[in-house]
Amino acid sequence: MANDNGPPSYRHLVMVGLGTLVATIVISLFAETTVRQVANLGIALFLLVIIIAINVVFDIIGTAAAASREAPFHAKAAKKVFGAQHSVYLVRNRDKVANFTQDVIGDIAGIVAGALGIGLITRVVLTHPDIDAIVFSVLITAVIASLIVTGKAYGKRIAVRRATQIIFIVGKILAGFERLVFWRAEPGRRQRKSR
């Protein structure tokens, strides 16, 4: 597992930092614009729940990658089982997988969830001026934080117990995506059909 040893390259750190910055700005603008334009408060709340779910799901993937072992996937890869090679790649690069899923996607989703919460609070307070803005703001913020933390705590239990199954599912999804758009997940093997 050569990928587990050695410090991360500065180029990788810079790319992660810049990518997170741009992604956060784009997703936050999209989410807040959507909340402001959606007339139905229920739809806005549904969007918030989706963002929280994304946060929890990607945290589960990161934890599962860290808890998985290569051996079960090698046996499947030897039998040419669909998704096995991608699962091996995920486990071998568990540090990068965890960084992307938990630190990048997870943190972005958390920030966006907070921004959506603020947008919802502002909207409700403006349309219902009789509501105590401070109490309502604290309540919504606490509910969002509670859902995220509780979801991650429960998700980690599942990820540790079923790490192999989870990574195999993700491997199948990557393999299917590769087959769909002719893309290679492993560096040095990326190629398109047109080449």
Buried (B, 14 or more C-beta within 10 A) or exposed (E): EEEEEEEEEEEEEEEBEEEBEEBBEEBBEEBBEBBEEBEEEEEBBEBBEBBBBBBBBBBBBBBBBBBBEBEBBBEBBEEEBEBBBBBBBBBBBBBBBBBBBBBBBBEBBBBBBBBBBBBBBBBBBEEEEEBEBEEBBEEBBEEBBEBBEEBBEEBBEBBBEBBBBBBBBBBBEBBEEBEEEEBBBBEEEEEEEEE
